[in-house]
């Protein structure tokens, strides 16, 4: 538990493009229509930023 707490105190560095790429890859598995992939990926990225902005530094 202690190691986990220390890890959360450090800021990870990601570009928005890197994170969007991760969410886009995941969205491709769940979306039946290719045009929905971008919408789902951007929505997931937005939610991620809202939830984890204290722990992630965007560069």
CHARMM internal coordinates of N, CA and C (Angstrom, degrees):
IC EDIT
DIST 1 N 1 CA 1.4567
DIST 1 CA 1 C 1.5232
ANGL 1 N 1 CA 1 C 110.60
DIST 1 C 2 N 1.3241
ANGL 1 CA 1 C 2 N 116.61
DIHE 1 N 1 CA 1 C 2 N -39.45
DIST 2 N 2 CA 1.4613
ANGL 1 C 2 N 2 CA 120.38
DIHE 1 CA 1 C 2 N 2 CA -178.91
DIST 2 CA 2 C 1.5295
ANGL 2 N 2 CA 2 C 111.20
DIHE 1 C 2 N 2 CA 2 C -62.11
DIST 2 C 3 N 1.3418
ANGL 2 CA 2 C 3 N 117.20
DIHE 2 N 2 CA 2 C 3 N -43.62
DIST 3 N 3 CA 1.4618
ANGL 2 C 3 N 3 CA 120.40
DIHE 2 CA 2 C 3 N 3 CA 179.66
DIST 3 CA 3 C 1.5240
ANGL 3 N 3 CA 3 C 110.88
DIHE 2 C 3 N 3 CA 3 C -62.09
DIST 3 C 4 N 1.3176
ANGL 3 CA 3 C 4 N 116.68
DIHE 3 N 3 CA 3 C 4 N -37.70
DIST 4 N 4 CA 1.4619
ANGL 3 C 4 N 4 CA 120.55
DIHE 3 CA 3 C 4 N 4 CA 179.54
DIST 4 CA 4 C 1.5275
ANGL 4 N 4 CA 4 C 110.37
DIHE 3 C 4 N 4 CA 4 C -64.83
DIST 4 C 5 N 1.3191
ANGL 4 CA 4 C 5 N 117.87
DIHE 4 N 4 CA 4 C 5 N -41.75
DIST 5 N 5 CA 1.4630
ANGL 4 C 5 N 5 CA 121.15
DIHE 4 CA 4 C 5 N 5 CA 179.18
DIST 5 CA 5 C 1.5247
ANGL 5 N 5 CA 5 C 110.99
DIHE 4 C 5 N 5 CA 5 C -62.59
DIST 5 C 6 N 1.3170
ANGL 5 CA 5 C 6 N 116.80
DIHE 5 N 5 CA 5 C 6 N -40.19
DIST 6 N 6 CA 1.4578
ANGL 5 C 6 N 6 CA 120.53
DIHE 5 CA 5 C 6 N 6 CA 178.85
DIST 6 CA 6 C 1.5274
ANGL 6 N 6 CA 6 C 109.95
DIHE 5 C 6 N 6 CA 6 C -64.28
DIST 6 C 7 N 1.3145
ANGL 6 CA 6 C 7 N 116.93
DIHE 6 N 6 CA 6 C 7 N -41.98
DIST 7 N 7 CA 1.4629
ANGL 6 C 7 N 7 CA 120.68
DIHE 6 CA 6 C 7 N 7 CA -179.34
DIST 7 CA 7 C 1.5229
ANGL 7 N 7 CA 7 C 111.00
DIHE 6 C 7 N 7 CA 7 C -61.60
DIST 7 C 8 N 1.3170
ANGL 7 CA 7 C 8 N 117.92
DIHE 7 N 7 CA 7 C 8 N -38.28
DIST 8 N 8 CA 1.4562
ANGL 7 C 8 N 8 CA 120.35
DIHE 7 CA 7 C 8 N 8 CA -179.34
DIST 8 CA 8 C 1.5253
ANGL 8 N 8 CA 8 C 112.27
DIHE 7 C 8 N 8 CA 8 C -72.17
DIST 8 C 9 N 1.3221
ANGL 8 CA 8 C 9 N 117.86
DIHE 8 N 8 CA 8 C 9 N -19.99
DIST 9 N 9 CA 1.4575
ANGL 8 C 9 N 9 CA 120.43
DIHE 8 CA 8 C 9 N 9 CA 179.42
DIST 9 CA 9 C 1.5260
ANGL 9 N 9 CA 9 C 112.29
DIHE 8 C 9 N 9 CA 9 C -79.43
DIST 9 C 10 N 1.3034
ANGL 9 CA 9 C 10 N 117.58
DIHE 9 N 9 CA 9 C 10 N -15.35
DIST 10 N 10 CA 1.4588
ANGL 9 C 10 N 10 CA 121.37
DIHE 9 CA 9 C 10 N 10 CA 177.94
DIST 10 CA 10 C 1.5198
ANGL 10 N 10 CA 10 C 109.15
DIHE 9 C 10 N 10 CA 10 C -91.99
DIST 10 C 11 N 1.3052
ANGL 10 CA 10 C 11 N 116.16
DIHE 10 N 10 CA 10 C 11 N 143.07
DIST 11 N 11 CA 1.4653
ANGL 10 C 11 N 11 CA 120.43
DIHE 10 CA 10 C 11 N 11 CA 177.39
DIST 11 CA 11 C 1.5226
ANGL 11 N 11 CA 11 C 109.77
DIHE 10 C 11 N 11 CA 11 C -90.40
DIST 11 C 12 N 1.3070
ANGL 11 CA 11 C 12 N 115.55
DIHE 11 N 11 CA 11 C 12 N 128.05
DIST 12 N 12 CA 1.4582
ANGL 11 C 12 N 12 CA 120.69
DIHE 11 CA 11 C 12 N 12 CA 172.05
DIST 12 CA 12 C 1.5204
ANGL 12 N 12 CA 12 C 107.97
DIHE 11 C 12 N 12 CA 12 C -82.66
DIST 12 C 13 N 1.3254
ANGL 12 CA 12 C 13 N 116.70
DIHE 12 N 12 CA 12 C 13 N 151.91
DIST 13 N 13 CA 1.4602
ANGL 12 C 13 N 13 CA 120.46
DIHE 12 CA 12 C 13 N 13 CA -179.57
DIST 13 CA 13 C 1.5237
ANGL 13 N 13 CA 13 C 109.18
DIHE 12 C 13 N 13 CA 13 C -115.76
DIST 13 C 14 N 1.3083
ANGL 13 CA 13 C 14 N 115.32
DIHE 13 N 13 CA 13 C 14 N 124.06
DIST 14 N 14 CA 1.4599
ANGL 13 C 14 N 14 CA 121.92
DIHE 13 CA 13 C 14 N 14 CA 178.75
DIST 14 CA 14 C 1.5183
ANGL 14 N 14 CA 14 C 109.07
DIHE 13 C 14 N 14 CA 14 C -138.69
DIST 14 C 15 N 1.3243
ANGL 14 CA 14 C 15 N 115.77
DIHE 14 N 14 CA 14 C 15 N 152.13
DIST 15 N 15 CA 1.4554
ANGL 14 C 15 N 15 CA 118.83
DIHE 14 CA 14 C 15 N 15 CA 168.54
DIST 15 CA 15 C 1.5208
ANGL 15 N 15 CA 15 C 106.87
DIHE 14 C 15 N 15 CA 15 C -88.67
DIST 15 C 16 N 1.2995
ANGL 15 CA 15 C 16 N 116.31
DIHE 15 N 15 CA 15 C 16 N 156.00
DIST 16 N 16 CA 1.4610
ANGL 15 C 16 N 16 CA 120.67
DIHE 15 CA 15 C 16 N 16 CA 177.66
DIST 16 CA 16 C 1.5242
ANGL 16 N 16 CA 16 C 108.99
DIHE 15 C 16 N 16 CA 16 C -61.57
DIST 16 C 17 N 1.3255
ANGL 16 CA 16 C 17 N 117.09
DIHE 16 N 16 CA 16 C 17 N -36.47
DIST 17 N 17 CA 1.4599
ANGL 16 C 17 N 17 CA 120.99
DIHE 16 CA 16 C 17 N 17 CA 179.73
DIST 17 CA 17 C 1.5266
ANGL 17 N 17 CA 17 C 111.30
DIHE 16 C 17 N 17 CA 17 C -63.26
DIST 17 C 18 N 1.3413
ANGL 17 CA 17 C 18 N 117.56
DIHE 17 N 17 CA 17 C 18 N -39.12
DIST 18 N 18 CA 1.4657
ANGL 17 C 18 N 18 CA 120.83
DIHE 17 CA 17 C 18 N 18 CA 178.30
DIST 18 CA 18 C 1.5205
ANGL 18 N 18 CA 18 C 110.93
DIHE 17 C 18 N 18 CA 18 C -63.26
DIST 18 C 19 N 1.3148
ANGL 18 CA 18 C 19 N 116.07
DIHE 18 N 18 CA 18 C 19 N -46.53
DIST 19 N 19 CA 1.4646
ANGL 18 C 19 N 19 CA 119.41
DIHE 18 CA 18 C 19 N 19 CA -179.93
DIST 19 CA 19 C 1.5203
ANGL 19 N 19 CA 19 C 111.65
DIHE 18 C 19 N 19 CA 19 C -66.50
DIST 19 C 20 N 1.3123
ANGL 19 CA 19 C 20 N 117.05
DIHE 19 N 19 CA 19 C 20 N -41.52
DIST 20 N 20 CA 1.4602
ANGL 19 C 20 N 20 CA 120.14
DIHE 19 CA 19 C 20 N 20 CA 178.93
DIST 20 CA 20 C 1.5272
ANGL 20 N 20 CA 20 C 110.26
DIHE 19 C 20 N 20 CA 20 C -62.41
DIST 20 C 21 N 1.3063
ANGL 20 CA 20 C 21 N 117.07
DIHE 20 N 20 CA 20 C 21 N -37.06
DIST 21 N 21 CA 1.4631
ANGL 20 C 21 N 21 CA 121.22
DIHE 20 CA 20 C 21 N 21 CA 177.61
DIST 21 CA 21 C 1.5258
ANGL 21 N 21 CA 21 C 111.18
DIHE 20 C 21 N 21 CA 21 C -62.49
DIST 21 C 22 N 1.3157
ANGL 21 CA 21 C 22 N 116.94
DIHE 21 N 21 CA 21 C 22 N -41.43
DIST 22 N 22 CA 1.4701
ANGL 21 C 22 N 22 CA 121.22
DIHE 21 CA 21 C 22 N 22 CA 177.73
DIST 22 CA 22 C 1.5204
ANGL 22 N 22 CA 22 C 110.33
DIHE 21 C 22 N 22 CA 22 C -63.39
DIST 22 C 23 N 1.3154
ANGL 22 CA 22 C 23 N 116.58
DIHE 22 N 22 CA 22 C 23 N -47.38
DIST 23 N 23 CA 1.4662
ANGL 22 C 23 N 23 CA 120.08
DIHE 22 CA 22 C 23 N 23 CA -179.07
DIST 23 CA 23 C 1.5287
ANGL 23 N 23 CA 23 C 111.41
DIHE 22 C 23 N 23 CA 23 C -68.24
DIST 23 C 24 N 1.3105
ANGL 23 CA 23 C 24 N 117.63
DIHE 23 N 23 CA 23 C 24 N -32.39
DIST 24 N 24 CA 1.4681
ANGL 23 C 24 N 24 CA 121.03
DIHE 23 CA 23 C 24 N 24 CA 177.75
DIST 24 CA 24 C 1.5342
ANGL 24 N 24 CA 24 C 109.91
DIHE 23 C 24 N 24 CA 24 C -66.35
DIST 24 C 25 N 1.3267
ANGL 24 CA 24 C 25 N 116.65
DIHE 24 N 24 CA 24 C 25 N -42.01
DIST 25 N 25 CA 1.4686
ANGL 24 C 25 N 25 CA 120.13
DIHE 24 CA 24 C 25 N 25 CA 178.53
DIST 25 CA 25 C 1.5250
ANGL 25 N 25 CA 25 C 110.82
DIHE 24 C 25 N 25 CA 25 C -61.78
DIST 25 C 26 N 1.3139
ANGL 25 CA 25 C 26 N 116.94
DIHE 25 N 25 CA 25 C 26 N -42.20
DIST 26 N 26 CA 1.4679
ANGL 25 C 26 N 26 CA 120.46
DIHE 25 CA 25 C 26 N 26 CA 178.13
DIST 26 CA 26 C 1.5269
ANGL 26 N 26 CA 26 C 111.29
DIHE 25 C 26 N 26 CA 26 C -66.85
DIST 26 C 27 N 1.3236
ANGL 26 CA 26 C 27 N 116.56
DIHE 26 N 26 CA 26 C 27 N -39.65
DIST 27 N 27 CA 1.4657
ANGL 26 C 27 N 27 CA 120.65
DIHE 26 CA 26 C 27 N 27 CA -178.64
DIST 27 CA 27 C 1.5225
ANGL 27 N 27 CA 27 C 111.41
DIHE 26 C 27 N 27 CA 27 C -64.63
DIST 27 C 28 N 1.3200
ANGL 27 CA 27 C 28 N 117.31
DIHE 27 N 27 CA 27 C 28 N -30.92
DIST 28 N 28 CA 1.4607
ANGL 27 C 28 N 28 CA 120.32
DIHE 27 CA 27 C 28 N 28 CA 179.51
DIST 28 CA 28 C 1.5237
ANGL 28 N 28 CA 28 C 111.76
DIHE 27 C 28 N 28 CA 28 C -62.90
DIST 28 C 29 N 1.3224
ANGL 28 CA 28 C 29 N 117.15
DIHE 28 N 28 CA 28 C 29 N -28.05
DIST 29 N 29 CA 1.4598
ANGL 28 C 29 N 29 CA 120.81
DIHE 28 CA 28 C 29 N 29 CA 178.88
DIST 29 CA 29 C 1.5241
ANGL 29 N 29 CA 29 C 112.40
DIHE 28 C 29 N 29 CA 29 C -75.80
DIST 29 C 30 N 1.3295
ANGL 29 CA 29 C 30 N 117.38
DIHE 29 N 29 CA 29 C 30 N -29.56
DIST 30 N 30 CA 1.4662
ANGL 29 C 30 N 30 CA 119.20
DIHE 29 CA 29 C 30 N 30 CA -174.01
DIST 30 CA 30 C 1.5214
ANGL 30 N 30 CA 30 C 114.20
DIHE 29 C 30 N 30 CA 30 C -102.14
DIST 30 C 31 N 1.3265
ANGL 30 CA 30 C 31 N 117.39
DIHE 30 N 30 CA 30 C 31 N -17.28
DIST 31 N 31 CA 1.4699
ANGL 30 C 31 N 31 CA 120.05
DIHE 30 CA 30 C 31 N 31 CA -176.97
DIST 31 CA 31 C 1.5251
ANGL 31 N 31 CA 31 C 110.85
DIHE 30 C 31 N 31 CA 31 C -93.15
DIST 31 C 32 N 1.3085
ANGL 31 CA 31 C 32 N 115.25
DIHE 31 N 31 CA 31 C 32 N 133.42
DIST 32 N 32 CA 1.4655
ANGL 31 C 32 N 32 CA 120.05
DIHE 31 CA 31 C 32 N 32 CA 176.79
DIST 32 CA 32 C 1.5216
ANGL 32 N 32 CA 32 C 111.16
DIHE 31 C 32 N 32 CA 32 C -83.50
DIST 32 C 33 N 1.3277
ANGL 32 CA 32 C 33 N 116.86
DIHE 32 N 32 CA 32 C 33 N -32.60
DIST 33 N 33 CA 1.4640
ANGL 32 C 33 N 33 CA 121.50
DIHE 32 CA 32 C 33 N 33 CA -179.77
DIST 33 CA 33 C 1.5309
ANGL 33 N 33 CA 33 C 109.30
DIHE 32 C 33 N 33 CA 33 C -100.87
DIST 33 C 34 N 1.3228
ANGL 33 CA 33 C 34 N 117.49
DIHE 33 N 33 CA 33 C 34 N 128.44
DIST 34 N 34 CA 1.4731
ANGL 33 C 34 N 34 CA 120.09
DIHE 33 CA 33 C 34 N 34 CA 179.55
DIST 34 CA 34 C 1.5298
ANGL 34 N 34 CA 34 C 113.36
DIHE 33 C 34 N 34 CA 34 C -57.57
DIST 34 C 35 N 1.3178
ANGL 34 CA 34 C 35 N 116.94
DIHE 34 N 34 CA 34 C 35 N -31.96
DIST 35 N 35 CA 1.4706
ANGL 34 C 35 N 35 CA 119.57
DIHE 34 CA 34 C 35 N 35 CA -178.78
DIST 35 CA 35 C 1.5299
ANGL 35 N 35 CA 35 C 112.42
DIHE 34 C 35 N 35 CA 35 C -70.09
DIST 35 C 36 N 1.3248
ANGL 35 CA 35 C 36 N 117.42
DIHE 35 N 35 CA 35 C 36 N -17.07
DIST 36 N 36 CA 1.4637
ANGL 35 C 36 N 36 CA 120.81
DIHE 35 CA 35 C 36 N 36 CA 178.57
DIST 36 CA 36 C 1.5272
ANGL 36 N 36 CA 36 C 113.08
DIHE 35 C 36 N 36 CA 36 C -82.82
DIST 36 C 37 N 1.3215
ANGL 36 CA 36 C 37 N 117.10
DIHE 36 N 36 CA 36 C 37 N -17.47
DIST 37 N 37 CA 1.4654
ANGL 36 C 37 N 37 CA 121.29
DIHE 36 CA 36 C 37 N 37 CA -175.62
DIST 37 CA 37 C 1.5247
ANGL 37 N 37 CA 37 C 110.95
DIHE 36 C 37 N 37 CA 37 C -58.73
DIST 37 C 38 N 1.3112
ANGL 37 CA 37 C 38 N 117.34
DIHE 37 N 37 CA 37 C 38 N -48.06
DIST 38 N 38 CA 1.4706
ANGL 37 C 38 N 38 CA 120.87
DIHE 37 CA 37 C 38 N 38 CA -178.04
DIST 38 CA 38 C 1.5232
ANGL 38 N 38 CA 38 C 111.18
DIHE 37 C 38 N 38 CA 38 C -61.93
DIST 38 C 39 N 1.3285
ANGL 38 CA 38 C 39 N 116.80
DIHE 38 N 38 CA 38 C 39 N -44.50
DIST 39 N 39 CA 1.4650
ANGL 38 C 39 N 39 CA 121.06
DIHE 38 CA 38 C 39 N 39 CA -178.81
DIST 39 CA 39 C 1.5203
ANGL 39 N 39 CA 39 C 111.09
DIHE 38 C 39 N 39 CA 39 C -61.87
DIST 39 C 40 N 1.3226
ANGL 39 CA 39 C 40 N 116.46
DIHE 39 N 39 CA 39 C 40 N -45.82
DIST 40 N 40 CA 1.4665
ANGL 39 C 40 N 40 CA 120.86
DIHE 39 CA 39 C 40 N 40 CA -179.47
DIST 40 CA 40 C 1.5279
ANGL 40 N 40 CA 40 C 110.28
DIHE 39 C 40 N 40 CA 40 C -65.83
DIST 40 C 41 N 1.3266
ANGL 40 CA 40 C 41 N 117.42
DIHE 40 N 40 CA 40 C 41 N -43.25
DIST 41 N 41 CA 1.4651
ANGL 40 C 41 N 41 CA 121.15
DIHE 40 CA 40 C 41 N 41 CA -179.58
DIST 41 CA 41 C 1.5266
ANGL 41 N 41 CA 41 C 111.47
DIHE 40 C 41 N 41 CA 41 C -63.06
DIST 41 C 42 N 1.3230
ANGL 41 CA 41 C 42 N 117.02
DIHE 41 N 41 CA 41 C 42 N -44.07
DIST 42 N 42 CA 1.4656
ANGL 41 C 42 N 42 CA 120.22
DIHE 41 CA 41 C 42 N 42 CA 179.70
DIST 42 CA 42 C 1.5224
ANGL 42 N 42 CA 42 C 111.47
DIHE 41 C 42 N 42 CA 42 C -67.24
DIST 42 C 43 N 1.3063
ANGL 42 CA 42 C 43 N 117.16
DIHE 42 N 42 CA 42 C 43 N -36.44
DIST 43 N 43 CA 1.4626
ANGL 42 C 43 N 43 CA 120.92
DIHE 42 CA 42 C 43 N 43 CA 177.24
DIST 43 CA 43 C 1.5278
ANGL 43 N 43 CA 43 C 110.70
DIHE 42 C 43 N 43 CA 43 C -65.99
DIST 43 C 44 N 1.3249
ANGL 43 CA 43 C 44 N 116.38
DIHE 43 N 43 CA 43 C 44 N -42.76
DIST 44 N 44 CA 1.4661
ANGL 43 C 44 N 44 CA 120.50
DIHE 43 CA 43 C 44 N 44 CA 178.36
DIST 44 CA 44 C 1.5239
ANGL 44 N 44 CA 44 C 110.75
DIHE 43 C 44 N 44 CA 44 C -64.03
DIST 44 C 45 N 1.3251
ANGL 44 CA 44 C 45 N 116.95
DIHE 44 N 44 CA 44 C 45 N -40.80
DIST 45 N 45 CA 1.4640
ANGL 44 C 45 N 45 CA 120.70
DIHE 44 CA 44 C 45 N 45 CA 177.94
DIST 45 CA 45 C 1.5211
ANGL 45 N 45 CA 45 C 110.87
DIHE 44 C 45 N 45 CA 45 C -63.00
DIST 45 C 46 N 1.3102
ANGL 45 CA 45 C 46 N 116.63
DIHE 45 N 45 CA 45 C 46 N -42.45
DIST 46 N 46 CA 1.4647
ANGL 45 C 46 N 46 CA 120.92
DIHE 45 CA 45 C 46 N 46 CA 178.10
DIST 46 CA 46 C 1.5256
ANGL 46 N 46 CA 46 C 111.03
DIHE 45 C 46 N 46 CA 46 C -60.95
DIST 46 C 47 N 1.3166
ANGL 46 CA 46 C 47 N 116.53
DIHE 46 N 46 CA 46 C 47 N -45.16
DIST 47 N 47 CA 1.4671
ANGL 46 C 47 N 47 CA 120.51
DIHE 46 CA 46 C 47 N 47 CA 178.32
DIST 47 CA 47 C 1.5227
ANGL 47 N 47 CA 47 C 111.16
DIHE 46 C 47 N 47 CA 47 C -63.87
DIST 47 C 48 N 1.3296
ANGL 47 CA 47 C 48 N 116.79
DIHE 47 N 47 CA 47 C 48 N -40.50
DIST 48 N 48 CA 1.4573
ANGL 47 C 48 N 48 CA 121.61
DIHE 47 CA 47 C 48 N 48 CA 179.10
DIST 48 CA 48 C 1.5239
ANGL 48 N 48 CA 48 C 110.69
DIHE 47 C 48 N 48 CA 48 C -60.60
DIST 48 C 49 N 1.3246
ANGL 48 CA 48 C 49 N 116.34
DIHE 48 N 48 CA 48 C 49 N -45.06
DIST 49 N 49 CA 1.4658
ANGL 48 C 49 N 49 CA 120.82
DIHE 48 CA 48 C 49 N 49 CA -179.77
DIST 49 CA 49 C 1.5238
ANGL 49 N 49 CA 49 C 110.53
DIHE 48 C 49 N 49 CA 49 C -63.01
DIST 49 C 50 N 1.3182
ANGL 49 CA 49 C 50 N 116.83
DIHE 49 N 49 CA 49 C 50 N -42.55
DIST 50 N 50 CA 1.4663
ANGL 49 C 50 N 50 CA 120.31
DIHE 49 CA 49 C 50 N 50 CA 179.26
DIST 50 CA 50 C 1.5226
ANGL 50 N 50 CA 50 C 111.54
DIHE 49 C 50 N 50 CA 50 C -61.95
DIST 50 C 51 N 1.3194
ANGL 50 CA 50 C 51 N 116.92
DIHE 50 N 50 CA 50 C 51 N -40.42
DIST 51 N 51 CA 1.4698
ANGL 50 C 51 N 51 CA 121.00
DIHE 50 CA 50 C 51 N 51 CA -175.36
DIST 51 CA 51 C 1.5263
ANGL 51 N 51 CA 51 C 113.35
DIHE 50 C 51 N 51 CA 51 C -81.18
DIST 51 C 52 N 1.3268
ANGL 51 CA 51 C 52 N 117.39
DIHE 51 N 51 CA 51 C 52 N -37.39
DIST 52 N 52 CA 1.4598
ANGL 51 C 52 N 52 CA 120.51
DIHE 51 CA 51 C 52 N 52 CA -169.12
DIST 52 CA 52 C 1.5182
ANGL 52 N 52 CA 52 C 114.53
DIHE 51 C 52 N 52 CA 52 C -117.89
DIST 52 C 53 N 1.3242
ANGL 52 CA 52 C 53 N 118.94
DIHE 52 N 52 CA 52 C 53 N 16.86
DIST 53 N 53 CA 1.4650
ANGL 52 C 53 N 53 CA 120.00
DIHE 52 CA 52 C 53 N 53 CA -176.22
DIST 53 CA 53 C 1.5262
ANGL 53 N 53 CA 53 C 112.86
DIHE 52 C 53 N 53 CA 53 C -61.21
DIST 53 C 54 N 1.3189
ANGL 53 CA 53 C 54 N 118.34
DIHE 53 N 53 CA 53 C 54 N -23.33
DIST 54 N 54 CA 1.4705
ANGL 53 C 54 N 54 CA 120.16
DIHE 53 CA 53 C 54 N 54 CA 177.87
DIST 54 CA 54 C 1.5238
ANGL 54 N 54 CA 54 C 111.91
DIHE 53 C 54 N 54 CA 54 C -72.83
DIST 54 C 55 N 1.3254
ANGL 54 CA 54 C 55 N 116.75
DIHE 54 N 54 CA 54 C 55 N -25.34
DIST 55 N 55 CA 1.4557
ANGL 54 C 55 N 55 CA 121.06
DIHE 54 CA 54 C 55 N 55 CA -173.43
DIST 55 CA 55 C 1.5212
ANGL 55 N 55 CA 55 C 113.91
DIHE 54 C 55 N 55 CA 55 C -104.08
DIST 55 C 56 N 1.3184
ANGL 55 CA 55 C 56 N 117.42
DIHE 55 N 55 CA 55 C 56 N -7.08
DIST 56 N 56 CA 1.4572
ANGL 55 C 56 N 56 CA 120.85
DIHE 55 CA 55 C 56 N 56 CA -176.78
DIST 56 CA 56 C 1.5178
ANGL 56 N 56 CA 56 C 109.32
DIHE 55 C 56 N 56 CA 56 C -126.16
DIST 56 C 57 N 1.3006
ANGL 56 CA 56 C 57 N 115.48
DIHE 56 N 56 CA 56 C 57 N 133.25
DIST 57 N 57 CA 1.4667
ANGL 56 C 57 N 57 CA 120.87
DIHE 56 CA 56 C 57 N 57 CA 175.82
DIST 57 CA 57 C 1.5256
ANGL 57 N 57 CA 57 C 107.51
DIHE 56 C 57 N 57 CA 57 C -106.24
DIST 57 C 58 N 1.3088
ANGL 57 CA 57 C 58 N 115.73
DIHE 57 N 57 CA 57 C 58 N 125.79
DIST 58 N 58 CA 1.4553
ANGL 57 C 58 N 58 CA 120.51
DIHE 57 CA 57 C 58 N 58 CA -179.74
DIST 58 CA 58 C 1.5135
ANGL 58 N 58 CA 58 C 109.20
DIHE 57 C 58 N 58 CA 58 C -92.56
DIST 58 C 59 N 1.3231
ANGL 58 CA 58 C 59 N 116.39
DIHE 58 N 58 CA 58 C 59 N 127.76
DIST 59 N 59 CA 1.4681
ANGL 58 C 59 N 59 CA 121.65
DIHE 58 CA 58 C 59 N 59 CA -177.36
DIST 59 CA 59 C 1.5105
ANGL 59 N 59 CA 59 C 110.25
DIHE 58 C 59 N 59 CA 59 C -116.84
END
COOR INIT
IC SEED 1 N 1 CA 1 C
IC BUILD
